[in-house]
Amino acid sequence: MDLERDYRPFLAIGIVSLICMLTVTLGGISVAGVWMDAMYPIFFLFAVSGFSISWIRWKRLDEKS
C-alpha cells in the first residue's frame, strides 16, 4: 500500500463523516444525541478534508498513469 497514492482511506473517512453529519442534520438531538450535535463542526471538517485529500490523490494518480 502506497500512502502517497492511496485515496481510499480518506474517501472512507469522508463518507463516514458525511453520514454522521446527515444524521445530526436530519435527525436532530432527539435521534443523534447531544454529543453528536456538539461534534457537528468536527464531522464537517473531517468530511471536507477527507473528500479533498482523496480527490487530490485520485487526480494525481490519474494524471501519472
MODELLER restraints for C-alpha pairs under 7 A, 6 or more apart:
rsr = mdl.restraints
at = mdl.atoms
rsr.add(forms.Gaussian(group=physical.xy_distance, feature=features.Distance(at['CA:5:A'], at['CA:57:A']), mean=5.81, stdev=0.5))
rsr.add(forms.Gaussian(group=physical.xy_distance, feature=features.Distance(at['CA:5:A'], at['CA:61:A']), mean=6.19, stdev=0.5))
rsr.add(forms.Gaussian(group=physical.xy_distance, feature=features.Distance(at['CA:6:A'], at['CA:57:A']), mean=6.86, stdev=0.5))
rsr.add(forms.Gaussian(group=physical.xy_distance, feature=features.Distance(at['CA:7:A'], at['CA:54:A']), mean=4.55, stdev=0.5))
rsr.add(forms.Gaussian(group=physical.xy_distance, feature=features.Distance(at['CA:7:A'], at['CA:57:A']), mean=5.69, stdev=0.5))
rsr.add(forms.Gaussian(group=physical.xy_distance, feature=features.Distance(at['CA:7:A'], at['CA:58:A']), mean=6.05, stdev=0.5))
rsr.add(forms.Gaussian(group=physical.xy_distance, feature=features.Distance(at['CA:8:A'], at['CA:54:A']), mean=6.88, stdev=0.5))
rsr.add(forms.Gaussian(group=physical.xy_distance, feature=features.Distance(at['CA:10:A'], at['CA:50:A']), mean=4.68, stdev=0.5))
rsr.add(forms.Gaussian(group=physical.xy_distance, feature=features.Distance(at['CA:10:A'], at['CA:51:A']), mean=6.68, stdev=0.5))
rsr.add(forms.Gaussian(group=physical.xy_distance, feature=features.Distance(at['CA:10:A'], at['CA:53:A']), mean=6.58, stdev=0.5))
rsr.add(forms.Gaussian(group=physical.xy_distance, feature=features.Distance(at['CA:10:A'], at['CA:54:A']), mean=5.37, stdev=0.5))
rsr.add(forms.Gaussian(group=physical.xy_distance, feature=features.Distance(at['CA:11:A'], at['CA:50:A']), mean=5.75, stdev=0.5))
rsr.add(forms.Gaussian(group=physical.xy_distance, feature=features.Distance(at['CA:11:A'], at['CA:51:A']), mean=5.69, stdev=0.5))
rsr.add(forms.Gaussian(group=physical.xy_distance, feature=features.Distance(at['CA:11:A'], at['CA:54:A']), mean=5.52, stdev=0.5))
rsr.add(forms.Gaussian(group=physical.xy_distance, feature=features.Distance(at['CA:13:A'], at['CA:47:A']), mean=6.87, stdev=0.5))
rsr.add(forms.Gaussian(group=physical.xy_distance, feature=features.Distance(at['CA:13:A'], at['CA:50:A']), mean=5.79, stdev=0.5))
rsr.add(forms.Gaussian(group=physical.xy_distance, feature=features.Distance(at['CA:14:A'], at['CA:46:A']), mean=6.27, stdev=0.5))
rsr.add(forms.Gaussian(group=physical.xy_distance, feature=features.Distance(at['CA:14:A'], at['CA:47:A']), mean=4.10, stdev=0.5))
rsr.add(forms.Gaussian(group=physical.xy_distance, feature=features.Distance(at['CA:14:A'], at['CA:48:A']), mean=6.78, stdev=0.5))
rsr.add(forms.Gaussian(group=physical.xy_distance, feature=features.Distance(at['CA:14:A'], at['CA:50:A']), mean=4.42, stdev=0.5))
rsr.add(forms.Gaussian(group=physical.xy_distance, feature=features.Distance(at['CA:14:A'], at['CA:51:A']), mean=5.30, stdev=0.5))
rsr.add(forms.Gaussian(group=physical.xy_distance, feature=features.Distance(at['CA:15:A'], at['CA:47:A']), mean=6.81, stdev=0.5))
rsr.add(forms.Gaussian(group=physical.xy_distance, feature=features.Distance(at['CA:17:A'], at['CA:43:A']), mean=5.11, stdev=0.5))
rsr.add(forms.Gaussian(group=physical.xy_distance, feature=features.Distance(at['CA:17:A'], at['CA:44:A']), mean=6.98, stdev=0.5))
rsr.add(forms.Gaussian(group=physical.xy_distance, feature=features.Distance(at['CA:17:A'], at['CA:46:A']), mean=6.17, stdev=0.5))
rsr.add(forms.Gaussian(group=physical.xy_distance, feature=features.Distance(at['CA:17:A'], at['CA:47:A']), mean=5.01, stdev=0.5))
rsr.add(forms.Gaussian(group=physical.xy_distance, feature=features.Distance(at['CA:18:A'], at['CA:47:A']), mean=5.58, stdev=0.5))
rsr.add(forms.Gaussian(group=physical.xy_distance, feature=features.Distance(at['CA:20:A'], at['CA:43:A']), mean=6.77, stdev=0.5))
rsr.add(forms.Gaussian(group=physical.xy_distance, feature=features.Distance(at['CA:21:A'], at['CA:40:A']), mean=6.25, stdev=0.5))
rsr.add(forms.Gaussian(group=physical.xy_distance, feature=features.Distance(at['CA:21:A'], at['CA:43:A']), mean=6.02, stdev=0.5))
rsr.add(forms.Gaussian(group=physical.xy_distance, feature=features.Distance(at['CA:21:A'], at['CA:44:A']), mean=6.67, stdev=0.5))
rsr.add(forms.Gaussian(group=physical.xy_distance, feature=features.Distance(at['CA:23:A'], at['CA:32:A']), mean=6.38, stdev=0.5))
rsr.add(forms.Gaussian(group=physical.xy_distance, feature=features.Distance(at['CA:24:A'], at['CA:32:A']), mean=5.54, stdev=0.5))
rsr.add(forms.Gaussian(group=physical.xy_distance, feature=features.Distance(at['CA:24:A'], at['CA:36:A']), mean=6.68, stdev=0.5))
rsr.add(forms.Gaussian(group=physical.xy_distance, feature=features.Distance(at['CA:24:A'], at['CA:37:A']), mean=6.04, stdev=0.5))
rsr.add(forms.Gaussian(group=physical.xy_distance, feature=features.Distance(at['CA:29:A'], at['CA:37:A']), mean=6.32, stdev=0.5))
